[in-house]
Amino acid sequence: MRDHRREPGRPGAGPRPDVWVGRATNRAQWVLAVAGAACLALGIALAVTADWASGTVPVLMSVIGCVAAGLLMLFGTLAFVNVAVRVDGDALEVRCGHMGLPRRRILLTQVVGAEFAPRVTPRQWGGWGYRWRPEQGTAVVVRRGEGLVLRLGDGRTFTVTVDDAETGVRFIRERLRLPRTGAPAGT
């Protein structure tokens, strides 16, 4: 969903919206989720069909390894298939995946700057998901592309990849009455 502002003077023009909502999706992560489900199925098949008399420890290690790897891949990727960002008058809230977890809420009173990042890549952050890097801050990266970068009062930054991030940045700046800067954020 995007911010659908009406221009003043047009028929049906109303007050500016109180909420901006942005989303981003990465369909490629479904492939990793399927691979995780395959690992999980392999672990179950090993547990059922293995010859346990030939050695319990190796079979048990294989079953546990496949099941653990499958669950990590399956739930780790499903949690970051999509992201929803909601900005209202008080806070920015980020919800990941279909269940909305993990979730991050940042009060706008903690934000000192908002910038548009035209190109955020998983490689910059060490992969997809909820990421932290000491030199860069925290990020939610679900796909390559545009994102919005918040500069917080304590010196940290928070980046999230989201469609129409430029509109989100303008919306946040209007709420904070921040000056408009021409340069995109360096990520």
N, C-alpha and C positions, 0 to 999 in steps of 0.2 A: 504494500500500500504506500501511496505517496501523498505528500501534502498537496492538496488541490485547492490552492488559494484562488479566490476570485478577485479580479481586478476592480478597483473603485470605478464607478461610473458605468459598469456593465449591468445589465438587468440581472437581478438575483444576487447582486454583490452584497456580502454580509461582512460582519466583523472578521478580523483575522483569526485563524484557528488557534485553539488553546493547546492543541496536541499535535506533534509530528510523529509519524510512525514510519520506520524504514525496515526493510527486510533484505536478507541475502540468503541464497541457497547454493549448495554445491552438490549437484547430482552425482558427480564422480565418486563421492564418498560412499554411495550405495554399493559400489563394486567392492570396496574394502569391507563393508558390512556383510556382503555375501561371502567373502573369503573368511571372515570370522565365523559365520554360520557353518561353513564347510569344515573349518577346524574343530568346531564344537561337535559336529556330526561325526567326524573322524574319531574324536575321543570317545564318543558314545559307542561307535561301532567297534573300536578296539576293546573297550570294556566288555562288550557282549560276546565278541567272536574270538578273543585271544585265548591261547592255550596257557592258562594260568599255572599249570603244573610245570612248565618249562622254566619258569623263573618269575616270581611274584614282583620283585623289585623293578626289573626293567619294564615290565608291562604296566605296573602302577605308575612309574615315572612318565611313560609315554602317554597314558590316559590323562594323568593330571596335567601334563604339559600341553596336550592338545586342547583340553577343556579350558584351562586357564588362558591360553593364547586366544582361543575362540571367543571367550567371554570378553576379554580385554578389547579385542578388535571390534567385536559386535557392538558393545555398549559404548566404547570410546568413539567410534565413528558415528553412531546414531545420535550421540549427544551433540555433535557438531555438524550435522547435515544442513541445518539452517540456523539463522539468528534473527531475532526480532528486537528492534531498538525502539523505545518509546520515550519521547521527551515531552514533559508537560511543564507547567509553571514552576515546579519544585525540584524535579530530578530527571536524570537520564537513567533509564532502566534497560538492561540488556538481558534477554532470555535466550538460552541456547536449546536447540533440539526441540522435539515434539512435546516433551514434558516441561520445558522451560527451566531446565537445570543444566549446568550451573546458571546462577542468576547474579547479576551485579547491579547495584543501585548506587548512583553517585548524585549527591545533592548538588544542585546548581550553585549553591553558596560556596562550595569547595572548588568550583571551576574558575580559573583566571584567564583562560584562553581556549578558543576552539578553532581548529584549522582543518582545511580540506587536504587530504593526501590522495593524489590522483592514482598512485600505484603502490599498493601494499601487496606483498607476496608472502606465501608461507615460508619461502626460503629465508627471507629477512628475519623471521621470527622463530625459525627452527621447526616449522611444521604447522599443521592445522590444529585448531583447538584453542584452549585457554592457555596463553603463553606468558611467561615472565622472563625478561632479560634485564640484568642490572643496568646496562648502558642505555636501554631503550624504554623500559617501563613494562606495562602490562598490556596485553592485547587479546582480543577474541578474533581469530582469523578462521573464516569458514571457506574462503575462496580468494583467488587473486583478483585484484581490481581496486576500485576506489574505496576510501575509508574516511572516517572522521577521527581526529586526534584531539583529545581534551588535555589541556595543561592544567594540572591541579595546583592548589595553593601551597602544598607541601613540596613542590618541585617534581613530583612524579608525573608521568603521562599515561593516558589510557587510550588505546587505539581499537577501533572496531571496523571490520569490513562490512559495508552496508551499501545497498543501492541508493542512488540519489543522495550521497553523502553531502554534496555541496548545499542542497536545500536544508539538510539537517544542521549544518554549520551555521548557515544564515539564521535559522530559527533559534539556535542557542545564543548566537550573538545578539539577536534582537531582545531575547529574554534578559541577557546580562548587560545589555547596552554597551557591548564591546565595539571598538572601532573595526572597520573592515580593512583587512590586509590583502594585498594583491598576491603575495607569494604563497604557493602551496607549502604544506608541511613537508619537511625532509624526513623520510622514513628509512 
